[in-house]
Amino acid sequence: MTSTPAPPYLAVIFTNRRAGWGESDVDAAYGAAAQRMEELARTIPGYLGIESARSDDGVGITVSYWETEDAIAEWRGHPEHLDVQASGRADWYEWCELRVAPVERAASFP
Amino acid sequence: MTSTPAPPYLAVIFTNRRAGWGESDVDAAYGAAAQRMEELARTIPGYLGIESARSDDGVGITVSYWETEDAIAEWRGHPEHLDVQASGRADWYEWCELRVAPVERAASFP
């Protein structure tokens, strides 16, 4: 569970299906890049947290949370992230979709 | 991939970790309820689509998309859904969090 502050803040919803899913070398390269990107995101001022899940069929959802649009822009434009975005489009995703949405309200349990 | 119209529309981001994860009877009951809820959601006017993923560790993310706040309110208050929400709080989730966020922009690939 990712602890986020009271709204408003921004969510970046990234849904995708992996290409080469289940191929051990592709999965290993992807996993290493994903872990590195999470480490990198944490260094961006305004980063609030990330949640991620991927099903056995290769469909994944990652939601990252940010204080401001400027923080998202810095993350989107980070040189190392730009390289990984290019790899994603070329090799790692059958399809992907990115949505940016300001969180207006939130509730958690318990 | 869920085809949604051009923004604006609303996203409901539901993140959770299953309780009783890997217990076959609990998983079966949960799976049946989840499938039924997806069928039910499709009947609500203003429903646009749903995306869902769950990892091996039981962490799941479901994002549903809606035209209006009224549509979300109808979905949230549907009697059959209220029953399942109660089961979720009592039996099915170690933790869960719900966020409502209007999607401002979206991009997909390819």
Backbone of each chain as ProteinMPNN parsed JSONL, in Angstrom:
{"seq_chain_A": "MTSTPAPPYLAVIFTNRRAGWGESDVDAAYGAAAQRMEELARTIPGYLGIESARSDDGVGITVSYWETEDAIAEWRGHPEHLDVQASGRADWYEWCELRVAPVERAASFP", "coords_chain_A": {"N_chain_A": [[0.844, -1.176, 0.0], [0.581, 2.134, -0.911], [1.365, 5.014, 0.721], [-0.176, 7.977, 0.396], [-0.47, 11.578, 0.426], [-3.231, 13.677, 1.596], [-5.605, 14.344, -1.002], [-5.491, 17.301, -3.144], [-3.505, 15.513, -5.588], [-1.464, 14.142, -8.208], [-2.165, 11.415, -10.42], [-0.504, 9.066, -12.437], [-1.451, 6.851, -14.707], [-0.492, 3.876, -15.958], [-1.086, 1.533, -18.255], [-0.582, -1.673, -19.697], [0.487, -4.292, -21.979], [2.876, -6.748, -21.818], [5.349, -7.467, -24.27], [7.07, -10.353, -25.49], [6.651, -11.746, -23.221], [7.346, -13.976, -20.626], [9.596, -14.929, -21.833], [12.732, -15.628, -20.771], [15.1, -14.065, -20.917], [14.218, -11.618, -21.901], [12.343, -10.939, -19.955], [14.06, -10.662, -17.762], [15.68, -8.482, -18.499], [13.716, -6.532, -18.715], [12.73, -6.509, -16.077], [14.954, -5.578, -14.655], [15.221, -3.017, -15.742], [12.77, -1.904, -14.991], [12.984, -1.903, -12.224], [15.14, -0.163, -11.907], [13.994, 2.168, -12.943], [12.085, 2.693, -11.03], [13.692, 3.262, -8.83], [14.884, 5.56, -9.843], [12.689, 7.27, -10.191], [12.037, 7.813, -7.557], [13.908, 9.672, -6.885], [13.087, 12.048, -7.935], [12.016, 15.287, -7.219], [8.89, 15.78, -5.679], [7.836, 13.351, -6.257], [5.581, 10.888, -5.115], [4.878, 8.21, -4.754], [4.427, 4.745, -5.795], [2.515, 2.179, -7.368], [2.088, -1.151, -8.429], [1.1, -3.853, -10.531], [1.054, -7.047, -12.087], [-0.477, -9.386, -14.163], [-0.719, -12.977, -14.823], [-1.09, -13.183, -17.548], [0.439, -11.238, -18.64], [-0.528, -8.685, -18.654], [-0.261, -5.502, -17.295], [-0.481, -2.992, -14.73], [0.626, 0.095, -13.721], [0.637, 2.591, -11.355], [1.673, 5.761, -10.697], [2.346, 8.402, -8.382], [2.217, 11.901, -7.927], [3.26, 15.187, -6.902], [2.986, 17.525, -8.456], [2.44, 18.868, -11.812], [4.859, 19.726, -12.844], [6.669, 18.004, -11.625], [5.952, 15.572, -12.846], [6.632, 16.225, -15.467], [9.381, 16.492, -15.22], [10.102, 13.883, -14.586], [9.175, 12.523, -16.858], [10.877, 13.564, -18.767], [13.441, 12.835, -18.021], [16.732, 11.907, -18.914], [17.619, 9.177, -18.722], [15.236, 7.884, -18.346], [13.967, 8.52, -20.734], [15.428, 6.936, -22.535], [14.604, 4.401, -21.696], [11.895, 4.566, -22.182], [11.945, 4.547, -24.971], [12.926, 1.962, -25.45], [10.799, 0.569, -24.406], [8.692, 1.182, -26.185], [9.788, 0.032, -28.467], [10.407, -2.656, -27.87], [9.226, -3.823, -25.545], [6.511, -3.694, -25.046], [3.385, -4.893, -26.101], [1.181, -3.322, -26.326], [0.488, -0.121, -24.911], [-0.801, 2.26, -22.599], [-1.129, 5.559, -21.419], [-2.319, 7.561, -18.867], [-3.096, 10.689, -17.43], [-4.17, 11.99, -14.428], [-5.676, 14.057, -12.09], [-5.975, 13.321, -8.702], [-8.916, 13.468, -6.913], [-10.323, 12.603, -4.687], [-9.898, 10.229, -2.043], [-9.991, 7.06, -0.412], [-9.28, 4.71, 2.136], [-8.916, 1.323, 3.362], [-8.017, -1.062, 5.832]], "CA_chain_A": [[0.0, 0.0, 0.0], [1.36, 3.363, -1.012], [0.795, 6.078, 1.527], [-0.165, 9.269, -0.295], [-1.072, 12.624, 1.26], [-4.601, 14.012, 1.218], [-5.689, 14.998, -2.307], [-5.178, 16.851, -4.504], [-2.185, 15.184, -6.156], [-1.676, 13.622, -9.557], [-1.9, 10.001, -10.711], [-0.165, 8.671, -13.808], [-1.928, 5.474, -14.833], [0.171, 3.264, -17.107], [-1.561, 0.166, -18.469], [0.191, -2.229, -20.806], [0.722, -5.737, -22.047], [4.266, -7.032, -22.159], [5.768, -8.316, -25.385], [8.125, -11.266, -25.054], [6.286, -12.15, -21.863], [7.686, -15.37, -20.373], [10.94, -15.21, -22.358], [13.467, -15.306, -19.548], [16.066, -12.976, -21.094], [13.458, -10.369, -22.025], [11.784, -10.638, -18.626], [15.137, -10.214, -16.869], [16.053, -7.123, -18.9], [12.597, -5.666, -18.344], [12.672, -6.391, -14.619], [16.052, -4.717, -14.213], [14.902, -1.64, -16.137], [11.639, -1.441, -14.183], [13.496, -1.612, -10.879], [15.954, 1.047, -12.011], [13.109, 3.312, -13.14], [11.445, 3.005, -9.752], [14.717, 3.947, -8.04], [15.068, 6.89, -10.423], [11.497, 8.082, -9.904], [12.101, 8.238, -6.143], [14.831, 10.81, -6.73], [12.497, 13.259, -8.517], [11.236, 16.045, -6.229], [7.467, 15.739, -5.984], [7.394, 11.95, -6.35], [4.855, 10.508, -3.898], [4.787, 6.771, -4.565], [4.109, 3.961, -6.986], [1.889, 0.881, -7.147], [2.242, -1.895, -9.667], [0.658, -5.251, -10.525], [1.048, -7.663, -13.415], [-1.13, -10.685, -14.152], [-0.047, -14.069, -15.525], [-1.21, -13.015, -18.999], [1.338, -10.181, -19.101], [-1.157, -7.36, -18.542], [0.224, -4.818, -16.106], [-0.903, -1.626, -14.424], [1.461, 0.824, -12.777], [0.137, 3.926, -11.059], [2.605, 6.563, -9.902], [1.677, 9.557, -7.773], [3.098, 13.066, -8.033], [2.708, 16.42, -6.317], [2.737, 18.597, -9.43], [2.722, 18.611, -13.231], [6.297, 19.918, -13.061], [7.352, 16.768, -11.228], [5.704, 14.595, -13.914], [7.426, 16.631, -16.637], [10.789, 16.169, -14.96], [10.201, 12.428, -14.684], [8.986, 12.128, -18.265], [11.982, 14.011, -19.585], [14.753, 12.418, -17.525], [17.411, 11.217, -20.022], [17.632, 7.716, -18.561], [13.856, 7.444, -18.552], [13.686, 8.615, -22.174], [15.995, 5.737, -23.157], [13.772, 3.242, -21.37], [10.641, 4.741, -22.93], [12.181, 4.1, -26.353], [12.972, 0.497, -25.412], [9.436, 0.097, -24.169], [7.921, 1.245, -27.434], [10.38, -0.834, -29.492], [10.614, -4.07, -27.538], [8.703, -4.393, -24.313], [5.054, -3.657, -24.885], [2.478, -5.101, -27.235], [0.446, -2.058, -26.325], [0.514, 0.56, -23.624], [-1.578, 3.503, -22.571], [-0.761, 6.413, -20.292], [-3.357, 8.552, -18.555], [-2.748, 11.577, -16.328], [-5.442, 12.304, -13.787], [-5.556, 14.582, -10.728], [-6.811, 12.62, -7.723], [-9.793, 14.418, -6.206], [-10.651, 12.072, -3.373], [-9.321, 8.901, -1.8], [-10.422, 6.412, 0.828], [-8.587, 3.441, 2.283], [-9.39, 0.411, 4.38], [-8.675, -0.612, 7.056]], "C_chain_A": [[0.887, 1.237, 0.0], [0.665, 4.46, -0.235], [0.935, 7.397, 0.777], [-0.818, 10.294, 0.621], [-2.538, 12.823, 0.878], [-4.594, 14.649, -0.168], [-5.805, 16.514, -2.119], [-3.713, 16.497, -4.723], [-2.487, 14.488, -7.478], [-1.36, 12.14, -9.645], [-1.526, 9.861, -12.179], [-0.452, 7.179, -13.912], [-1.332, 4.887, -16.11], [-0.309, 1.825, -17.21], [-0.874, -0.382, -19.716], [0.091, -3.744, -20.852], [2.134, -5.955, -22.564], [4.37, -7.813, -23.458], [6.891, -9.212, -24.871], [7.905, -11.776, -23.645], [6.585, -13.639, -21.679], [9.01, -15.787, -20.998], [11.938, -14.699, -21.324], [14.452, -14.15, -19.745], [15.354, -11.623, -21.205], [12.901, -9.962, -20.66], [12.855, -10.104, -17.685], [15.549, -8.779, -17.2], [14.962, -6.137, -18.498], [12.569, -5.431, -16.829], [13.749, -5.466, -14.08], [15.752, -3.258, -14.547], [13.781, -1.081, -15.274], [12.103, -1.062, -12.779], [14.32, -0.325, -10.869], [15.064, 2.29, -12.153], [12.422, 3.693, -11.835], [12.433, 3.727, -8.833], [14.888, 5.395, -8.509], [13.895, 7.81, -10.087], [11.559, 8.64, -8.485], [12.994, 9.459, -5.946], [14.23, 12.113, -7.25], [11.723, 14.003, -7.427], [9.76, 16.062, -6.638], [6.939, 14.34, -6.234], [6.73, 11.547, -5.035], [4.792, 9.009, -3.665], [4.407, 6.074, -5.847], [3.45, 2.659, -6.556], [1.873, 0.15, -8.476], [1.728, -3.315, -9.489], [0.739, -5.773, -11.948], [0.488, -9.08, -13.311], [-0.342, -11.712, -14.97], [-0.111, -13.931, -17.039], [-0.354, -11.866, -19.535], [0.735, -8.794, -19.075], [-0.732, -6.727, -17.218], [-0.368, -3.431, -15.964], [0.087, -1.064, -13.416], [0.848, 2.201, -12.59], [1.192, 4.633, -10.216], [1.915, 7.856, -9.502], [2.687, 10.694, -7.635], [2.418, 14.289, -7.445], [2.233, 17.4, -7.373], [2.98, 18.11, -10.858], [4.214, 18.78, -13.521], [7.075, 18.654, -12.693], [7.174, 15.699, -12.31], [6.564, 14.935, -15.14], [8.901, 16.293, -16.441], [11.034, 14.666, -15.091], [10.125, 11.969, -16.139], [10.225, 12.451, -19.095], [13.36, 13.606, -19.097], [15.457, 11.58, -18.603], [17.379, 9.692, -19.91], [16.234, 7.138, -18.78], [13.481, 7.497, -20.027], [14.238, 7.392, -22.917], [15.092, 4.531, -22.94], [12.41, 3.346, -22.062], [10.795, 4.243, -24.373], [12.247, 2.58, -26.426], [11.583, -0.077, -25.234], [8.632, 0.075, -25.453], [8.452, 0.233, -28.461], [10.234, -2.309, -29.144], [9.696, -4.642, -26.458], [7.194, -4.434, -24.182], [4.341, -3.987, -26.192], [1.623, -3.861, -27.428], [0.655, -1.408, -24.957], [-0.3, 1.837, -23.732], [-1.244, 4.254, -21.282], [-1.867, 7.436, -20.099], [-2.892, 9.394, -17.368], [-4.038, 12.126, -15.736], [-5.199, 12.858, -12.383], [-6.516, 13.865, -9.777], [-7.604, 13.633, -6.924], [-10.175, 13.926, -4.822], [-10.113, 10.652, -3.28], [-9.86, 8.374, -0.482], [-9.695, 5.08, 0.915], [-9.182, 2.622, 3.415], [-8.298, -0.602, 4.637], [-8.106, 0.743, 7.514]], "O_chain_A": [[1.814, 1.364, 0.801], [-0.489, 4.792, -0.504], [2.048, 7.872, 0.553], [-1.619, 9.941, 1.487], [-3.024, 12.198, -0.065], [-3.684, 15.413, -0.489], [-6.182, 16.967, -1.038], [-2.811, 17.09, -4.131], [-3.65, 14.275, -7.818], [-0.41, 11.66, -9.027], [-2.153, 10.461, -13.053], [0.217, 6.356, -13.287], [-1.633, 5.348, -17.211], [0.015, 0.993, -16.363], [-0.617, 0.352, -20.67], [-0.332, -4.388, -19.892], [2.53, -5.424, -23.602], [3.573, -8.714, -23.714], [7.584, -8.856, -23.918], [8.844, -12.185, -22.962], [6.136, -14.468, -22.471], [9.5, -16.883, -20.727], [11.991, -13.505, -21.032], [14.628, -13.337, -18.838], [15.824, -10.617, -20.675], [12.977, -8.799, -20.263], [12.593, -9.195, -16.897], [15.743, -7.959, -16.302], [15.247, -5.046, -18.005], [12.405, -4.303, -16.365], [13.505, -4.672, -13.171], [15.999, -2.368, -13.733], [13.827, 0.08, -14.868], [11.683, -0.05, -12.219], [14.215, 0.49, -9.953], [15.343, 3.332, -11.56], [12.202, 4.874, -11.565], [12.068, 4.68, -8.145], [15.016, 6.319, -7.706], [14.084, 8.977, -9.744], [11.185, 9.786, -8.239], [12.856, 10.189, -4.964], [14.803, 13.18, -7.031], [10.861, 13.413, -6.776], [9.428, 16.324, -7.794], [5.735, 14.15, -6.403], [7.257, 11.834, -3.96], [4.667, 8.565, -2.524], [4.104, 6.711, -6.856], [3.781, 2.102, -5.509], [1.669, 0.759, -9.527], [1.895, -3.914, -8.427], [0.517, -5.029, -12.903], [0.926, -9.871, -12.475], [0.578, -11.363, -15.71], [0.722, -14.498, -17.746], [-0.404, -11.549, -20.723], [1.401, -7.822, -19.431], [-0.833, -7.346, -16.159], [-0.713, -2.781, -16.951], [0.351, -1.677, -12.382], [0.57, 2.898, -13.566], [1.56, 4.153, -9.144], [1.019, 8.341, -10.192], [3.845, 10.481, -7.278], [1.195, 14.424, -7.475], [1.193, 18.037, -7.209], [3.632, 17.091, -11.084], [4.771, 18.059, -14.349], [8.03, 18.286, -13.377], [8.127, 15.0, -12.656], [7.147, 14.05, -15.768], [9.581, 15.864, -17.373], [12.049, 14.237, -15.638], [10.912, 11.134, -16.585], [10.581, 11.71, -20.01], [14.36, 13.996, -19.7], [14.861, 10.65, -19.147], [17.139, 9.0, -20.899], [16.076, 6.047, -19.327], [12.765, 6.626, -20.52], [13.588, 6.872, -23.824], [14.842, 3.746, -23.855], [11.841, 2.336, -22.476], [9.897, 3.604, -24.921], [11.696, 1.974, -27.344], [11.235, -1.089, -25.842], [7.975, -0.915, -25.775], [7.682, -0.349, -29.226], [9.967, -3.129, -30.023], [9.421, -5.841, -26.465], [6.656, -5.123, -23.316], [4.654, -3.434, -27.246], [1.38, -3.417, -28.55], [0.963, -2.085, -23.975], [-0.462, 2.41, -24.81], [-1.097, 3.663, -20.213], [-2.297, 8.092, -21.048], [-2.349, 8.856, -16.403], [-4.888, 12.659, -16.45], [-4.572, 12.187, -11.564], [-7.721, 13.81, -10.022], [-7.036, 14.549, -6.329], [-10.335, 14.718, -3.894], [-9.904, 9.973, -4.286], [-10.148, 9.136, 0.44], [-9.51, 4.398, -0.093], [-9.856, 3.146, 4.301], [-7.658, -0.997, 3.663], [-8.539, 1.283, 8.532]]}, "seq_chain_B": "MTSTPAPPYLAVIFTNRRAGWGESDVDAAYGAAAQRMEELARTIPGYLGIESARSDDGVGITVSYWETEDAIAEWRGHPEHLDVQASGRADWYEWCELRVAPVERAASFP", "coords_chain_B": {"N_chain_B": [[-6.458, -4.069, -23.718], [-8.208, -1.196, -22.943], [-10.514, 0.582, -24.68], [-11.011, 3.901, -24.492], [-12.883, 6.98, -24.671], [-11.876, 10.248, -25.959], [-10.389, 12.28, -23.41], [-12.241, 14.681, -21.368], [-12.833, 12.179, -18.851], [-13.696, 9.955, -16.152], [-11.557, 8.276, -13.844], [-11.54, 5.479, -11.707], [-9.495, 4.34, -9.37], [-8.533, 1.43, -8.002], [-6.709, -0.023, -5.615], [-5.247, -2.849, -4.036], [-4.591, -5.504, -1.635], [-5.076, -8.906, -1.668], [-6.694, -10.839, 0.826], [-6.417, -14.127, 2.2], [-5.221, -15.106, -0.013], [-4.423, -17.43, -2.489], [-5.702, -19.445, -1.226], [-7.807, -21.919, -2.213], [-10.636, -22.051, -2.103], [-11.392, -19.497, -1.218], [-10.243, -17.927, -3.22], [-11.762, -18.811, -5.392], [-14.356, -17.972, -4.736], [-13.931, -15.235, -4.614], [-13.11, -14.741, -7.273], [-15.435, -15.369, -8.702], [-17.171, -13.411, -7.721], [-15.838, -11.104, -8.543], [-15.989, -11.327, -11.309], [-18.731, -11.209, -11.673], [-19.204, -8.624, -10.738], [-17.946, -7.131, -12.695], [-19.555, -7.692, -14.896], [-21.882, -6.524, -13.969], [-21.124, -3.828, -13.71], [-20.885, -3.102, -16.376], [-23.486, -2.737, -17.099], [-24.238, -0.298, -16.143], [-25.266, 2.928, -17.009], [-22.999, 5.105, -18.599], [-20.727, 3.79, -17.958], [-17.439, 3.082, -19.017], [-15.303, 1.319, -19.29], [-12.893, -1.165, -18.117], [-9.869, -2.068, -16.468], [-7.559, -4.454, -15.281], [-5.21, -5.969, -13.088], [-3.292, -8.46, -11.408], [-0.715, -9.363, -9.255], [1.588, -12.093, -8.464], [1.965, -11.936, -5.744], [-0.418, -11.225, -4.704], [-1.14, -8.589, -4.791], [-3.225, -6.234, -6.275], [-4.483, -4.179, -8.954], [-7.182, -2.372, -10.065], [-8.64, -0.465, -12.537], [-11.334, 1.461, -13.289], [-13.402, 3.102, -15.715], [-15.354, 5.991, -16.303], [-18.109, 7.986, -17.424], [-19.298, 10.098, -15.978], [-19.695, 11.642, -12.681], [-22.155, 10.938, -11.657], [-22.58, 8.433, -12.775], [-20.599, 6.948, -11.485], [-21.563, 7.171, -8.884], [-23.954, 5.75, -9.097], [-22.993, 3.212, -9.616], [-21.441, 2.755, -7.298], [-23.467, 2.657, -5.412], [-25.095, 0.531, -6.099], [-27.223, -2.12, -5.129], [-26.352, -4.851, -5.201], [-23.645, -4.512, -5.544], [-23.014, -3.148, -3.203], [-23.306, -5.214, -1.326], [-21.129, -6.813, -2.067], [-19.035, -5.072, -1.615], [-19.095, -5.004, 1.16], [-18.378, -7.652, 1.754], [-15.823, -7.548, 0.738], [-14.513, -5.75, 2.48], [-14.739, -7.216, 4.814], [-13.658, -9.789, 4.316], [-11.972, -10.123, 2.027], [-9.85, -8.447, 1.484], [-6.63, -7.514, 2.55], [-5.769, -4.946, 2.67], [-7.096, -2.019, 1.125], [-7.427, 0.573, -1.292], [-9.079, 3.374, -2.612], [-9.271, 5.589, -5.263], [-10.468, 8.509, -6.825], [-10.334, 10.09, -9.89], [-10.293, 12.547, -12.338], [-9.575, 11.992, -15.685], [-7.263, 13.782, -17.524], [-5.591, 13.816, -19.724], [-4.499, 11.54, -22.277], [-2.536, 8.966, -23.778], [-1.684, 6.563, -26.217], [0.011, 3.565, -27.304], [0.755, 0.978, -29.637]], "CA_chain_B": [[-6.458, -2.613, -23.775], [-9.562, -0.666, -22.88], [-10.662, 1.756, -25.534], [-11.794, 4.969, -23.851], [-13.003, 8.147, -25.542], [-10.974, 11.341, -25.608], [-10.715, 12.916, -22.129], [-12.243, 14.195, -19.981], [-13.7, 11.155, -18.266], [-13.241, 9.726, -14.783], [-10.944, 7.0, -13.494], [-11.603, 5.01, -10.324], [-8.301, 3.515, -9.197], [-8.729, 0.59, -6.812], [-5.52, -0.843, -5.353], [-5.567, -3.704, -2.895], [-3.936, -6.793, -1.506], [-6.038, -9.926, -1.297], [-6.548, -11.721, 1.988], [-6.717, -15.497, 1.806], [-4.656, -15.278, -1.353], [-3.877, -18.771, -2.676], [-6.632, -20.452, -0.668], [-8.585, -22.149, -3.433], [-12.06, -21.729, -1.95], [-11.512, -18.036, -1.158], [-9.938, -17.415, -4.558], [-12.884, -19.116, -6.286], [-15.468, -17.074, -4.384], [-13.527, -13.889, -5.036], [-13.117, -14.678, -8.732], [-16.824, -15.333, -9.156], [-17.731, -12.096, -7.381], [-15.195, -10.099, -9.387], [-16.552, -11.45, -12.663], [-20.102, -10.709, -11.613], [-19.168, -7.159, -10.6], [-17.595, -6.556, -13.994], [-20.786, -7.777, -15.703], [-22.827, -5.535, -13.437], [-20.636, -2.484, -14.049], [-21.165, -2.853, -17.801], [-24.9, -2.378, -17.276], [-24.473, 1.059, -15.618], [-25.065, 3.963, -18.025], [-21.83, 5.917, -18.326], [-19.55, 2.919, -17.807], [-16.615, 3.15, -20.228], [-14.381, 0.204, -19.426], [-12.193, -1.57, -16.903], [-8.596, -2.756, -16.649], [-7.272, -5.101, -14.014], [-4.024, -6.838, -13.043], [-2.939, -8.896, -10.05], [0.576, -10.036, -9.229], [1.674, -13.34, -7.708], [1.952, -11.673, -4.3], [-1.771, -10.879, -4.27], [-1.419, -7.163, -4.97], [-3.996, -6.011, -7.488], [-4.942, -2.836, -9.313], [-8.279, -2.32, -11.026], [-9.022, 0.901, -12.884], [-12.547, 1.526, -14.114], [-13.539, 4.407, -16.364], [-16.753, 6.416, -16.226], [-18.384, 9.275, -18.069], [-19.737, 11.147, -15.05], [-19.786, 11.324, -11.252], [-23.427, 10.253, -11.433], [-22.398, 7.022, -13.119], [-19.843, 6.345, -10.375], [-22.452, 7.089, -7.718], [-24.895, 4.653, -9.318], [-22.214, 1.981, -9.464], [-21.077, 2.597, -5.889], [-24.648, 2.4, -4.596], [-25.914, -0.598, -6.557], [-27.393, -3.032, -3.986], [-25.505, -6.046, -5.31], [-22.277, -4.042, -5.346], [-22.862, -2.855, -1.769], [-23.06, -6.496, -0.657], [-19.772, -7.272, -2.361], [-18.123, -4.157, -0.895], [-19.055, -5.444, 2.559], [-17.549, -8.864, 1.768], [-14.446, -7.146, 0.508], [-13.945, -5.199, 3.71], [-14.725, -8.231, 5.874], [-12.987, -11.064, 4.032], [-11.199, -10.327, 0.806], [-8.695, -7.564, 1.31], [-5.789, -7.108, 3.682], [-5.924, -3.488, 2.605], [-7.496, -1.531, -0.179], [-7.524, 2.034, -1.391], [-9.866, 3.8, -3.765], [-9.017, 6.992, -5.633], [-11.262, 8.992, -7.952], [-9.481, 11.066, -10.567], [-10.685, 12.847, -13.718], [-8.471, 11.875, -16.643], [-7.108, 15.028, -18.281], [-4.988, 13.529, -21.035], [-4.183, 10.13, -22.459], [-1.797, 8.643, -24.997], [-1.509, 5.114, -26.299], [0.952, 3.056, -28.289], [1.025, 1.684, -30.904]], "C_chain_B": [[-7.899, -2.134, -23.82], [-9.635, 0.6, -23.71], [-11.567, 2.768, -24.839], [-11.86, 6.149, -24.814], [-11.941, 9.188, -25.183], [-11.367, 11.903, -24.245], [-11.501, 14.213, -22.353], [-13.235, 13.05, -19.742], [-13.076, 10.817, -16.911], [-12.61, 8.346, -14.633], [-11.178, 6.713, -12.013], [-10.492, 3.983, -10.171], [-8.448, 2.742, -7.889], [-7.491, -0.287, -6.664], [-5.764, -1.638, -4.078], [-4.578, -4.859, -2.798], [-4.95, -7.791, -0.96], [-5.664, -10.574, 0.037], [-6.92, -13.128, 1.521], [-6.21, -15.839, 0.423], [-4.007, -16.661, -1.471], [-4.715, -19.854, -2.016], [-7.722, -20.676, -1.715], [-10.059, -21.794, -3.28], [-12.285, -20.215, -1.901], [-11.277, -17.428, -2.542], [-11.109, -17.654, -5.513], [-14.06, -18.19, -6.015], [-15.159, -15.657, -4.832], [-13.624, -13.751, -6.549], [-14.526, -14.59, -9.29], [-17.444, -13.963, -8.89], [-17.139, -11.02, -8.279], [-15.77, -10.125, -10.799], [-17.967, -10.887, -12.706], [-20.118, -9.178, -11.529], [-18.81, -6.491, -11.926], [-18.811, -6.582, -14.931], [-21.78, -6.69, -15.289], [-22.408, -4.114, -13.83], [-20.995, -2.127, -15.492], [-22.605, -2.418, -18.044], [-25.196, -0.948, -16.82], [-24.276, 2.072, -16.747], [-23.891, 4.865, -17.643], [-20.58, 5.109, -18.029], [-18.756, 2.934, -19.104], [-15.673, 1.967, -20.389], [-13.669, -0.083, -18.124], [-10.884, -2.26, -17.29], [-8.172, -3.282, -15.284], [-6.014, -5.953, -14.137], [-3.79, -7.247, -11.599], [-1.655, -9.712, -10.116], [0.523, -11.29, -8.354], [1.624, -13.126, -6.2], [0.582, -11.224, -3.793], [-2.106, -9.409, -4.353], [-2.114, -6.951, -6.316], [-4.33, -4.547, -7.688], [-6.051, -2.997, -10.338], [-8.594, -0.846, -11.273], [-10.278, 0.817, -13.745], [-12.737, 2.966, -14.57], [-15.012, 4.724, -16.54], [-16.922, 7.784, -16.868], [-18.6, 10.4, -17.068], [-19.662, 10.672, -13.6], [-21.099, 10.597, -10.938], [-23.31, 8.76, -11.728], [-21.644, 6.297, -12.008], [-20.742, 6.163, -9.158], [-23.445, 5.936, -7.876], [-24.198, 3.307, -9.125], [-21.894, 1.715, -7.991], [-22.279, 2.162, -5.059], [-25.51, 1.24, -5.056], [-26.012, -1.645, -5.447], [-26.474, -4.262, -4.043], [-24.027, -5.685, -5.089], [-22.019, -3.719, -3.873], [-22.592, -4.133, -0.977], [-21.612, -6.948, -0.842], [-18.736, -6.364, -1.702], [-17.988, -4.587, 0.566], [-18.208, -6.712, 2.694], [-16.078, -8.522, 1.599], [-13.794, -6.642, 1.779], [-13.785, -6.282, 4.776], [-13.729, -9.35, 5.581], [-11.897, -11.028, 2.972], [-9.952, -9.489, 0.674], [-7.949, -7.367, 2.623], [-5.84, -5.597, 3.811], [-6.443, -3.143, 1.22], [-7.599, -0.012, -0.131], [-8.217, 2.393, -2.695], [-9.57, 5.274, -4.01], [-9.873, 7.341, -6.84], [-10.53, 10.172, -8.577], [-9.985, 11.3, -11.985], [-9.472, 12.803, -14.647], [-8.427, 13.134, -17.499], [-6.495, 14.805, -19.642], [-4.57, 12.068, -21.06], [-3.427, 9.967, -23.765], [-1.591, 7.148, -25.026], [-0.531, 4.766, -27.412], [0.685, 1.579, -28.47], [-0.22, 2.424, -31.366]], "O_chain_B": [[-8.703, -2.603, -24.626], [-8.908, 1.564, -23.469], [-12.752, 2.511, -24.628], [-10.993, 6.301, -25.675], [-11.199, 9.02, -24.215], [-12.557, 11.998, -23.945], [-11.425, 14.788, -23.44], [-14.306, 12.979, -20.345], [-12.022, 11.355, -16.571], [-13.075, 7.371, -15.223], [-11.031, 7.597, -11.169], [-10.537, 2.902, -10.759], [-8.483, 3.329, -6.807], [-7.248, -1.178, -7.478], [-6.413, -1.154, -3.151], [-3.837, -5.152, -3.736], [-5.592, -7.557, 0.063], [-4.494, -10.82, 0.329], [-7.66, -13.287, 0.55], [-6.713, -16.754, -0.229], [-3.153, -17.025, -0.662], [-4.472, -21.043, -2.22], [-8.463, -19.757, -2.063], [-10.673, -21.291, -4.221], [-13.251, -19.709, -2.473], [-12.008, -16.538, -2.978], [-11.415, -16.802, -6.347], [-14.688, -17.683, -6.944], [-16.025, -14.962, -5.366], [-14.157, -12.763, -7.053], [-14.788, -13.839, -10.229], [-18.156, -13.422, -9.736], [-17.852, -10.123, -8.729], [-16.007, -9.08, -11.405], [-18.348, -10.186, -13.643], [-20.941, -8.522, -12.166], [-19.314, -5.413, -12.24], [-19.064, -5.625, -15.662], [-22.416, -6.041, -16.118], [-23.241, -3.302, -14.233], [-21.362, -0.99, -15.787], [-22.911, -1.805, -19.067], [-26.285, -0.435, -17.078], [-23.223, 2.077, -17.384], [-23.8, 5.331, -16.507], [-19.497, 5.67, -17.867], [-19.337, 2.813, -20.183], [-15.281, 1.641, -21.51], [-13.814, 0.652, -17.147], [-10.807, -2.947, -18.309], [-8.396, -2.637, -14.261], [-5.782, -6.583, -15.168], [-4.057, -6.477, -10.676], [-1.526, -10.631, -10.925], [-0.435, -11.521, -7.616], [1.275, -14.044, -5.458], [0.423, -10.885, -2.62], [-3.222, -9.007, -4.028], [-1.651, -7.425, -7.353], [-4.445, -3.779, -6.734], [-5.882, -3.675, -11.351], [-8.79, -0.078, -10.331], [-10.281, 0.179, -14.798], [-12.301, 3.913, -13.915], [-15.815, 3.856, -16.878], [-16.016, 8.618, -16.858], [-18.142, 11.523, -17.279], [-19.579, 9.475, -13.323], [-21.143, 9.741, -10.054], [-23.873, 7.93, -11.014], [-21.997, 5.179, -11.633], [-20.691, 5.134, -8.485], [-23.743, 5.23, -6.912], [-24.761, 2.383, -8.538], [-22.055, 0.598, -7.501], [-22.135, 1.389, -4.111], [-26.558, 0.984, -4.463], [-24.989, -2.025, -4.877], [-25.893, -4.653, -3.031], [-23.266, -6.465, -4.516], [-20.934, -3.986, -3.357], [-21.759, -4.145, -0.072], [-20.96, -7.403, 0.098], [-17.679, -6.832, -1.28], [-16.898, -4.54, 1.136], [-17.417, -6.839, 3.629], [-15.206, -9.122, 2.227], [-12.681, -7.037, 2.124], [-12.823, -6.271, 5.544], [-13.031, -9.811, 6.484], [-10.975, -11.842, 3.023], [-9.088, -9.78, -0.154], [-8.547, -7.093, 3.663], [-5.941, -5.047, 4.908], [-6.246, -3.894, 0.265], [-7.824, 0.59, 0.918], [-7.968, 1.79, -3.74], [-9.613, 6.094, -3.093], [-9.987, 6.548, -7.775], [-10.156, 11.125, -7.893], [-10.096, 10.35, -12.76], [-8.474, 13.488, -14.421], [-9.421, 13.51, -18.121], [-6.822, 15.501, -20.604], [-4.324, 11.447, -20.026], [-3.633, 10.711, -24.724], [-1.351, 6.527, -23.991], [-0.283, 5.553, -28.325], [0.392, 0.933, -27.464], [-0.198, 3.078, -32.409]]}, "name": "protein", "num_of_chains": 2, "seq": "MTSTPAPPYLAVIFTNRRAGWGESDVDAAYGAAAQRMEELARTIPGYLGIESARSDDGVGITVSYWETEDAIAEWRGHPEHLDVQASGRADWYEWCELRVAPVERAASFPMTSTPAPPYLAVIFTNRRAGWGESDVDAAYGAAAQRMEELARTIPGYLGIESARSDDGVGITVSYWETEDAIAEWRGHPEHLDVQASGRADWYEWCELRVAPVERAASFP"}
